[in-house]
Amino acid sequence: MNIKKFFFIILFILMALGGIGGVALMGYSIVIGK
């Protein structure tokens, strides 16, 4: 399973719903990635 692809899909949905949510998830994904 491609977790990164899954995260990207969630990020895209949140970006569509609200920029703040997208940015927050983007930061969270970076934290998890590192």
C-alpha positions in Angstrom: 0.0 0.0 0.0 1.3 3.4 -0.9 0.9 5.5 2.2 2.3 8.6 0.6 -0.3 8.4 -2.2 -3.0 7.9 0.4 -1.8 11.0 2.2 -1.7 13.0 -1.0 -5.3 12.1 -1.7 -6.4 13.2 1.8 -4.3 16.4 1.4 -6.0 17.1 -1.9 -9.5 16.6 -0.3 -8.6 18.9 2.6 -7.2 21.5 0.3 -10.5 21.5 -1.6 -12.5 21.7 1.6 -10.3 24.3 3.3 -6.8 25.7 2.7 -6.1 25.7 6.4 -6.8 22.0 6.8 -4.6 21.2 3.8 -1.7 23.2 5.2 -2.2 21.6 8.6 -2.2 18.1 7.1 0.8 19.0 4.9 2.8 20.0 8.0 1.7 16.8 9.8 2.7 14.6 6.8 6.2 16.2 6.9 6.5 15.5 10.6 5.4 11.9 10.1 7.7 11.6 7.1 10.7 12.7 9.1 
